[in-house]
Amino acid sequence: MTDAELTEIQKKATQYKDEGNDLFSKANYARAAIAYSMAIDECERASESHPQMHVFYCNRAFCHIKMENFGSAISDAQQSVELKADFAKAYYRRGVAHMALARYTPAYKDFYKLCQLAPSDRVARERMQEAKKLMNSEKFLKAIEMESSKPASETVKIEDIEMPSGYDGPIYEGVARLREDSAYAAQYLKDVLEYQKGQQNIPKRHVYQLVMDVIALLKTCSTVQHVDVPDEEHFNVCGDVHGQYYDLLNIFEINGVPSESNPYLFNGDFVDRGSFSVECIVALFVARLAYPNHVHLARGNHETKNMNKLYGFEGEVTAKYDQPLYELFCEAFCLLPLAHVLKEKVFVVHGGLFSKDGVTLDSLSKVDRVREPPDEGLMVEMLWSDPGPTPGRTASKRGVGVAFGPDVTADFLKTNKLEMVVRSHEMKEEGYEVEHGGKLVTIFSAPNYCDQMGNKGALMKFSGKDMANPKYTAFEAVPHPQIRPMQYANPMLMMGMMQGGR
């Protein structure tokens, strides 16, 4: 290859990088990642390196972080480190990706190395100290869990919690009243939705009692819940709402509030990221109690302690109420079903399918869900996996779970005599996407995700007479009070992304 040809290749690769930088600055992270990939491919096709190849990989890692593809971010940051062992940004971005997956030990190692490379960098020291703190906290909590202790629901004394003086909002009169008086149930749900809309907290005593009653109800559920949809009725399925309370209210405005004649399944990730997670989960718990046979809630990967500690729900509950209430929510989350089967035809799960063939509904029903997710296995895959376009299975771009192809979906449906898989877990531009030959649907119900993605949200409506052809309703985001997303999240995920040097 001549010097002129090499110069031309490097020039073209730099142009792709500059294009990626421009797209990134406009928050178009997916297209930016493609541009960085083209820069990398341009050099690799010519079997020539580029003096900024490590930057191309590191920039693409940053795109993956923004898109929550943390496994891919770790892989790209690793490539960057291998190309330039003293490139500080690569260690930072790999550390951030490890943190996002609650992998505190490797995160600490990356930030420690970053401090060696940049000893005067205050942000680097703060990140290392935070990772060490979380690493030690995780070890402490694991040690405590090994000791026998009572669940939070057995230590709560609701009678000791005082009501605020002058409170004139909705009054929770207990689950029995909800079940016996349909007019009260409908009015209480309506009043709670409206009261919280005004940024007013439901009294702590009432929330404690609501969560206690939800725990009692969820203890009667199974890991895989079977839900009938009579021929003459319909059934709504919503995906992630992620603490976007005012968009949740908009769903009810568009599609009607939950009721016996308007049933819903919310498919996990009710909390975290959005800064109105408490309002979302209180509203959904009220609906679950008011209509136990017509409102269903599934566990998502964010109904877990590791995610709550980083992405805001723990911080929000302790800011608006207290730590013991957060622990009570965690107990409830562990009892949520991991999947639902609608009319013995549609399998609904938050994440996706599995790393092995032959998984049956019976084997899933035997999964011990009353726990925090382990590092691997069926439970983790139900919460974290994603579909992909190519046959077979590949490593997940998230770094957790598995990416599964259309053949995996077809095999699971055939094995279990089902017709469709519905899952959530993944932002889609139109709020939903039909994949795998129409046999798999992703539904995502948080529009303009985190106030920056510009996507629509969507819900799907099944008819009992024709479960194979659901109808979709897409919707835009609505205004909310001026409280930014991730207001209560760990600062590690919000600060010091080191955007310079692209």
C-alpha positions as CSV (number, residue, x, y, z in Angstrom):
1,M,0.0,0.0,0.0
2,T,1.4,3.4,-1.0
3,D,1.7,6.3,1.4
4,A,-1.0,8.1,-0.6
5,E,-3.4,5.2,-0.2
6,L,-2.7,5.0,3.5
7,T,-3.2,8.7,3.9
8,E,-6.6,8.5,2.1
9,I,-7.7,5.6,4.3
10,Q,-6.8,7.5,7.5
11,K,-8.5,10.6,6.1
12,K,-11.7,8.7,5.4
13,A,-11.7,7.1,8.9
14,T,-11.2,10.5,10.5
15,Q,-14.2,11.8,8.5
16,Y,-16.4,9.0,9.8
17,K,-15.2,9.8,13.4
18,D,-16.1,13.4,12.9
19,E,-19.5,12.4,11.6
20,G,-19.9,10.2,14.7
21,N,-19.0,13.1,17.0
22,D,-21.6,15.3,15.4
23,L,-24.3,12.7,15.7
24,F,-23.3,12.0,19.3
25,S,-23.6,15.8,20.1
26,K,-27.2,15.6,18.8
27,A,-27.9,12.6,21.1
28,N,-28.3,10.3,18.0
29,Y,-26.2,7.5,19.7
30,A,-27.2,4.6,17.5
31,R,-26.1,6.4,14.3
32,A,-23.0,7.7,16.0
33,A,-22.1,4.2,16.9
34,I,-22.5,3.2,13.2
35,A,-20.2,6.1,12.1
36,Y,-17.5,5.0,14.6
37,S,-17.9,1.4,13.4
38,M,-17.3,2.6,9.8
39,A,-14.2,4.4,10.9
40,I,-12.9,1.1,12.5
41,D,-14.0,-1.0,9.5
42,E,-12.2,1.4,7.1
43,C,-8.9,0.8,8.8
44,E,-9.4,-2.9,9.4
45,R,-10.3,-3.6,5.7
46,A,-7.0,-2.1,4.7
47,S,-5.2,-4.0,7.5
48,E,-3.9,-0.7,8.6
49,S,-4.1,0.9,12.0
50,H,-4.9,4.5,12.6
51,P,-3.3,6.7,15.2
52,Q,-6.7,7.3,16.7
53,M,-8.1,3.8,16.5
54,H,-8.2,3.6,20.3
55,V,-10.4,6.7,20.2
56,F,-12.8,5.2,17.7
57,Y,-13.4,2.2,20.0
58,C,-13.6,4.4,23.1
59,N,-16.2,6.7,21.5
60,R,-18.2,3.7,20.4
61,A,-18.1,2.4,24.0
62,F,-19.5,5.8,25.1
63,C,-22.4,5.3,22.6
64,H,-23.1,1.9,24.0
65,I,-23.2,3.3,27.5
66,K,-25.7,5.9,26.4
67,M,-27.8,3.1,24.8
68,E,-27.4,0.9,27.9
69,N,-25.5,-1.8,25.9
70,F,-23.0,-2.2,28.8
71,G,-21.6,-5.5,27.6
72,S,-20.7,-4.0,24.3
73,A,-19.3,-0.9,26.0
74,I,-17.0,-3.1,28.1
75,S,-15.8,-5.0,25.0
76,D,-15.1,-1.7,23.1
77,A,-13.3,-0.1,26.0
78,Q,-11.2,-3.3,26.3
79,Q,-10.2,-3.0,22.7
80,S,-9.2,0.6,23.3
81,V,-7.1,-0.3,26.3
82,E,-5.3,-3.0,24.2
83,L,-4.5,-0.5,21.5
84,K,-3.3,2.2,24.0
85,A,-2.6,0.9,27.5
86,D,-2.4,4.4,29.0
87,F,-5.6,5.8,27.5
88,A,-7.4,7.1,30.6
89,K,-10.9,7.5,29.0
90,A,-11.0,3.8,28.1
91,Y,-10.6,2.8,31.8
92,Y,-13.1,5.3,32.8
93,R,-15.8,4.1,30.4
94,R,-15.1,0.5,31.1
95,G,-15.5,1.3,34.8
96,V,-18.8,3.2,34.3
97,A,-20.1,0.2,32.3
98,H,-19.1,-2.2,35.1
99,M,-20.8,0.1,37.6
100,A,-24.0,0.1,35.6
101,L,-24.1,-3.6,35.8
102,A,-23.4,-3.5,39.6
103,R,-20.0,-5.1,39.1
104,Y,-18.3,-3.1,41.7
105,T,-15.0,-5.0,42.0
106,P,-13.9,-4.7,38.3
107,A,-15.2,-1.1,38.3
108,Y,-13.0,-0.3,41.3
109,K,-10.0,-1.8,39.5
110,D,-10.6,0.4,36.4
111,F,-11.0,3.5,38.5
112,Y,-7.8,2.6,40.5
113,K,-5.9,2.4,37.2
114,L,-7.4,5.7,36.1
115,C,-6.1,7.3,39.3
116,Q,-2.7,6.0,38.5
117,L,-2.8,7.5,35.0
118,A,-4.4,10.8,36.2
119,P,-3.3,11.2,39.8
120,S,-4.5,14.8,40.0
121,D,-8.0,14.1,38.5
122,R,-10.5,14.8,41.3
123,V,-13.4,13.0,39.4
124,A,-11.3,9.9,39.0
125,R,-10.6,9.7,42.8
126,E,-14.3,10.3,43.6
127,R,-15.3,7.4,41.2
128,M,-12.7,5.1,42.8
129,Q,-13.9,5.9,46.3
130,E,-17.5,5.4,45.3
131,A,-16.8,2.1,43.7
132,K,-14.9,1.0,46.8
133,K,-17.7,2.0,49.0
134,L,-20.2,0.1,47.0
135,M,-17.9,-2.9,46.8
136,N,-17.5,-3.0,50.5
137,S,-21.3,-2.4,51.0
138,E,-22.1,-5.4,48.8
139,K,-19.8,-7.6,50.8
140,F,-21.4,-6.4,54.0
141,L,-24.9,-7.0,52.8
142,K,-24.0,-10.5,51.6
143,A,-22.6,-11.3,55.0
144,I,-25.8,-10.0,56.7
145,E,-28.0,-12.1,54.3
146,M,-26.2,-15.2,55.4
147,E,-27.5,-14.6,58.9
148,S,-31.1,-15.5,59.6
149,S,-33.2,-12.4,59.8
150,K,-36.9,-11.6,59.6
151,P,-38.3,-10.1,56.4
152,A,-39.3,-6.5,56.6
153,S,-43.0,-7.3,56.6
154,E,-42.6,-9.1,59.9
155,T,-40.9,-6.1,61.7
156,V,-43.2,-3.3,60.6
157,K,-45.5,-1.7,63.2
158,I,-47.9,0.3,61.2
159,E,-49.8,1.4,64.2
160,D,-46.7,3.4,65.3
161,I,-46.7,5.4,62.1
162,E,-48.5,8.7,62.7
163,M,-50.7,10.4,60.1
164,P,-49.7,13.9,59.1
165,S,-51.9,16.6,60.7
166,G,-54.3,18.3,58.4
167,Y,-54.1,15.6,55.7
168,D,-57.2,15.8,53.4
169,G,-56.2,13.4,50.6
170,P,-57.3,9.9,49.7
171,I,-58.0,7.6,52.7
172,Y,-56.9,4.0,52.4
173,E,-59.5,1.9,54.3
174,G,-57.8,-1.5,53.7
175,V,-57.9,-4.2,51.2
176,A,-61.2,-5.7,52.4
177,R,-63.0,-2.4,51.6
178,L,-61.4,-2.3,48.2
179,R,-62.7,-5.9,47.4
180,E,-66.1,-5.4,48.9
181,D,-67.0,-2.0,47.5
182,S,-66.3,-1.5,43.8
183,A,-67.3,2.1,43.9
184,Y,-64.8,2.8,46.6
185,A,-62.1,0.9,44.8
186,A,-62.6,2.9,41.6
187,Q,-62.8,6.2,43.4
188,Y,-59.8,5.5,45.6
189,L,-57.7,4.7,42.6
190,K,-58.9,7.8,40.8
191,D,-58.1,9.9,43.9
192,V,-54.6,8.5,44.3
193,L,-53.8,9.1,40.7
194,E,-55.0,12.8,40.9
195,Y,-53.4,13.5,44.4
196,Q,-50.0,12.3,43.3
197,K,-50.3,14.3,40.0
198,G,-50.1,17.4,42.2
199,Q,-46.7,16.2,43.6
200,Q,-48.2,15.3,46.9
201,N,-47.1,12.2,48.8
202,I,-49.6,9.6,50.0
203,P,-49.1,9.4,53.8
204,K,-46.4,7.0,54.9
205,R,-48.8,5.0,57.0
206,H,-51.0,4.4,54.0
207,V,-48.1,3.4,51.8
208,Y,-46.8,1.0,54.3
209,Q,-50.2,-0.7,54.6
210,L,-50.6,-0.8,50.8
211,V,-47.2,-2.5,50.4
212,M,-48.0,-5.0,53.2
213,D,-51.3,-5.8,51.5
214,V,-49.5,-6.3,48.1
215,I,-47.0,-8.6,49.7
216,A,-49.9,-10.8,51.1
217,L,-51.5,-10.8,47.7
218,L,-48.3,-11.7,45.8
219,K,-47.6,-14.6,48.1
220,T,-50.6,-16.3,46.5
221,C,-49.1,-15.9,43.0
222,S,-46.9,-18.3,41.1
223,T,-43.7,-17.7,39.3
224,V,-45.5,-18.1,36.0
225,Q,-49.1,-16.7,36.2
226,H,-51.7,-18.0,33.8
227,V,-54.3,-15.4,32.9
228,D,-57.5,-16.1,30.9
229,V,-58.8,-13.7,28.3
230,P,-62.5,-14.5,27.6
231,D,-63.5,-14.3,23.9
232,E,-65.7,-11.3,24.4
233,E,-63.1,-9.3,26.4
234,H,-59.8,-7.5,25.7
235,F,-56.5,-7.3,27.6
236,N,-53.9,-4.5,27.7
237,V,-50.2,-5.0,28.0
238,C,-47.8,-2.2,28.8
239,G,-44.0,-2.3,28.9
240,D,-41.4,-0.3,30.9
241,V,-42.7,2.9,32.5
242,H,-39.5,3.7,34.5
243,G,-40.8,6.2,36.9
244,Q,-42.4,8.4,34.2
245,Y,-45.6,9.0,36.2
246,Y,-47.1,11.6,34.0
247,D,-46.7,9.3,31.0
248,L,-48.4,6.6,33.0
249,L,-51.3,8.9,33.7
250,N,-51.4,9.6,29.9
251,I,-51.7,5.9,29.2
252,F,-54.8,5.9,31.5
253,E,-56.1,9.0,29.7
254,I,-55.7,7.4,26.3
255,N,-56.7,3.9,27.1
256,G,-58.8,4.1,30.3
257,V,-57.9,3.4,33.9
258,P,-57.6,-0.2,35.1
259,S,-60.9,-1.8,36.0
260,E,-62.7,-5.2,35.7
261,S,-63.7,-4.3,32.2
262,N,-60.3,-2.8,31.3
263,P,-57.6,-5.3,32.5
264,Y,-53.9,-4.6,32.3
265,L,-50.5,-6.3,32.6
266,F,-47.6,-4.1,33.3
267,N,-44.5,-6.0,32.2
268,G,-41.8,-4.8,34.7
269,D,-39.4,-1.9,35.1
270,F,-42.0,0.3,36.9
271,V,-39.2,2.1,38.8
272,D,-35.7,3.7,38.4
273,R,-34.4,6.4,36.0
274,G,-37.6,8.5,36.0
275,S,-37.8,10.6,39.2
276,F,-41.5,9.8,39.9
277,S,-40.9,6.1,40.6
278,V,-42.7,6.2,44.0
279,E,-45.8,7.6,42.3
280,C,-45.7,4.9,39.6
281,I,-45.4,2.0,42.0
282,V,-47.9,3.3,44.5
283,A,-50.5,3.8,41.7
284,L,-49.8,0.3,40.3
285,F,-50.0,-1.3,43.7
286,V,-53.3,0.4,44.4
287,A,-54.6,-0.9,41.0
288,R,-53.3,-4.4,41.8
289,L,-55.1,-4.5,45.1
290,A,-58.3,-2.9,43.7
291,Y,-58.5,-5.4,40.8
292,P,-56.5,-8.5,41.8
293,N,-57.9,-10.5,38.9
294,H,-57.7,-7.8,36.3
295,V,-54.4,-6.0,37.0
296,H,-51.2,-7.9,36.8
297,L,-47.6,-6.9,37.5
298,A,-44.4,-8.7,36.4
299,R,-40.9,-8.3,37.7
300,G,-38.3,-6.5,35.5
301,N,-34.6,-6.3,35.9
302,H,-35.1,-3.0,37.7
303,E,-37.2,-4.5,40.4
304,T,-33.9,-5.5,42.1
305,K,-31.7,-4.0,44.8
306,N,-28.6,-3.7,42.6
307,M,-30.4,-1.6,40.0
308,N,-32.4,0.4,42.6
309,K,-29.2,1.4,44.4
310,L,-27.7,2.8,41.2
311,Y,-30.7,4.1,39.2
312,G,-32.6,6.0,41.7
313,F,-35.5,4.1,43.3
314,E,-33.7,3.5,46.6
315,G,-32.7,7.1,46.8
316,E,-36.2,8.3,45.9
317,V,-38.0,6.2,48.5
318,T,-35.6,7.3,51.3
319,A,-35.9,10.9,50.2
320,K,-39.7,10.8,50.1
321,Y,-40.3,8.3,52.9
322,D,-37.6,6.2,54.7
323,Q,-35.2,3.2,54.3
324,P,-37.5,0.6,56.0
325,L,-40.2,1.3,53.4
326,Y,-37.6,0.7,50.6
327,E,-36.8,-2.7,52.2
328,L,-40.6,-3.4,52.2
329,F,-40.8,-2.6,48.5
330,C,-37.9,-4.9,47.9
331,E,-39.7,-7.8,49.6
332,A,-42.7,-7.1,47.4
333,F,-40.6,-7.0,44.3
334,C,-39.1,-10.5,45.1
335,L,-42.7,-11.9,45.1
336,L,-43.6,-10.5,41.7
337,P,-44.2,-13.2,39.0
338,L,-41.5,-13.5,36.4
339,A,-43.8,-14.3,33.5
340,H,-47.5,-14.5,32.5
341,V,-49.3,-16.7,30.0
342,L,-52.3,-15.2,28.4
343,K,-55.1,-17.6,27.3
344,E,-52.5,-20.4,27.0
345,K,-51.3,-18.7,23.8
346,V,-49.1,-15.7,24.6
347,F,-46.0,-15.8,26.8
348,V,-45.2,-12.4,28.4
349,V,-41.8,-11.9,30.1
350,H,-39.8,-8.8,30.8
351,G,-36.5,-9.7,29.2
352,G,-36.5,-12.7,26.9
353,L,-35.7,-16.3,26.3
354,F,-33.0,-18.7,27.2
355,S,-29.4,-20.0,26.7
356,K,-30.6,-23.5,26.1
357,D,-33.4,-25.3,24.2
358,G,-36.2,-27.3,25.7
359,V,-37.2,-24.9,28.4
360,T,-40.8,-25.6,29.4
361,L,-43.3,-23.6,31.3
362,D,-43.3,-26.2,34.0
363,S,-39.5,-25.8,34.5
364,L,-40.0,-22.0,34.7
365,S,-42.8,-22.4,37.2
366,K,-40.3,-24.1,39.5
367,V,-37.8,-21.2,39.5
368,D,-37.3,-19.8,43.0
369,R,-38.3,-16.2,42.3
370,V,-38.3,-15.0,46.0
371,R,-34.8,-13.7,45.9
372,E,-32.5,-11.2,44.3
373,P,-31.4,-12.5,40.9
374,P,-28.4,-14.7,40.8
375,D,-25.5,-14.2,38.4
376,E,-26.9,-16.6,35.7
377,G,-29.7,-19.0,34.9
378,L,-33.3,-19.0,33.9
379,M,-34.3,-16.2,36.2
380,V,-31.6,-13.8,35.0
381,E,-32.4,-14.6,31.3
382,M,-36.1,-13.9,31.9
383,L,-35.2,-10.5,33.2
384,W,-32.3,-9.5,30.9
385,S,-32.2,-11.3,27.6
386,D,-32.9,-9.6,24.2
387,P,-33.9,-10.9,20.8
388,G,-31.6,-10.6,17.8
389,P,-32.1,-10.9,14.0
390,T,-29.7,-13.8,13.4
391,P,-30.4,-17.5,14.2
392,G,-28.9,-19.0,17.3
393,R,-27.6,-17.4,20.4
394,T,-24.8,-14.8,20.9
395,A,-23.4,-12.9,23.9
396,S,-25.7,-10.1,25.1
397,K,-24.8,-6.6,24.2
398,R,-25.8,-5.8,27.8
399,G,-23.3,-8.1,29.4
400,V,-26.1,-10.0,31.1
401,G,-28.5,-12.6,29.7
402,V,-28.3,-13.8,26.1
403,A,-29.2,-12.6,22.6
404,F,-31.5,-15.1,21.0
405,G,-32.6,-15.5,17.3
406,P,-35.8,-16.3,15.6
407,D,-35.1,-20.0,15.7
408,V,-34.9,-19.9,19.5
409,T,-38.2,-18.2,19.6
410,A,-39.8,-20.7,17.3
411,D,-38.4,-23.6,19.3
412,F,-39.7,-22.2,22.6
413,L,-43.2,-21.6,21.2
414,K,-43.3,-25.1,19.7
415,T,-42.1,-26.8,22.9
416,N,-44.8,-25.1,24.9
417,K,-47.6,-25.0,22.3
418,L,-47.7,-21.2,22.4
419,E,-48.2,-18.7,19.6
420,M,-46.3,-15.5,20.6
421,V,-43.7,-14.0,22.9
422,V,-44.2,-10.5,24.2
423,R,-41.4,-8.8,26.1
424,S,-40.3,-5.3,27.1
425,H,-36.9,-4.2,28.4
426,E,-35.7,-2.4,25.3
427,M,-36.5,1.1,24.0
428,K,-38.1,1.2,20.5
429,E,-38.5,4.3,18.4
430,E,-42.2,3.7,17.8
431,G,-42.8,2.2,21.2
432,Y,-43.0,-1.3,19.9
433,E,-41.4,-3.6,17.3
434,V,-42.6,-6.9,15.8
435,E,-39.8,-9.3,15.1
436,H,-39.0,-13.0,14.5
437,G,-41.6,-13.4,11.7
438,G,-44.4,-11.9,13.8
439,K,-43.8,-14.3,16.7
440,L,-42.2,-11.9,19.0
441,V,-43.1,-8.3,20.1
442,T,-41.2,-5.8,22.1
443,I,-43.5,-3.3,23.9
444,F,-42.0,-0.2,25.6
445,S,-44.2,2.4,27.4
446,A,-41.8,5.1,28.4
447,P,-41.9,7.8,25.7
448,N,-38.9,10.2,25.3
449,Y,-37.1,7.8,27.6
450,C,-35.1,9.7,30.3
451,D,-36.2,13.0,28.6
452,Q,-33.6,12.5,25.8
453,M,-34.3,9.6,23.5
454,G,-37.2,11.1,21.5
455,N,-39.0,7.7,21.2
456,K,-42.7,7.0,21.4
457,G,-44.2,4.8,24.0
458,A,-46.8,2.2,23.1
459,L,-49.3,-0.3,24.6
460,M,-50.9,-3.3,23.0
461,K,-54.4,-4.6,23.2
462,F,-55.4,-8.3,22.7
463,S,-58.8,-9.5,21.8
464,G,-59.9,-12.8,23.4
465,K,-61.2,-13.9,20.0
466,D,-58.0,-13.2,18.1
467,M,-54.9,-13.3,20.3
468,A,-52.6,-13.6,17.3
469,N,-53.4,-10.1,16.1
470,P,-53.0,-7.5,18.9
471,K,-53.6,-3.8,18.2
472,Y,-51.0,-1.2,19.0
473,T,-51.4,2.4,20.3
474,A,-48.3,4.6,20.2
475,F,-48.1,7.9,22.1
476,E,-45.8,10.8,22.6
477,A,-44.4,12.0,25.9
478,V,-46.3,14.6,28.0
479,P,-44.9,17.4,30.1
480,H,-44.0,16.7,33.7
481,P,-42.8,18.9,36.6
482,Q,-39.3,20.2,36.3
483,I,-37.5,17.4,38.1
484,R,-34.9,15.8,35.9
485,P,-34.7,12.1,35.3
486,M,-32.1,10.3,37.5
487,Q,-32.6,13.0,40.2
488,Y,-32.1,10.3,42.9
489,A,-29.6,8.1,41.1
490,N,-26.1,7.4,42.2
491,P,-23.9,10.3,41.0
492,M,-21.5,7.8,39.5
493,L,-23.9,7.3,36.6
494,M,-24.5,11.0,36.1
495,M,-21.2,12.8,36.4
496,G,-17.8,12.8,34.8
497,M,-18.5,11.0,31.5
498,M,-15.4,12.6,30.2
499,Q,-16.8,13.8,26.9
500,G,-13.7,15.5,25.7
501,G,-11.2,14.1,23.2
502,R,-13.5,12.5,20.7
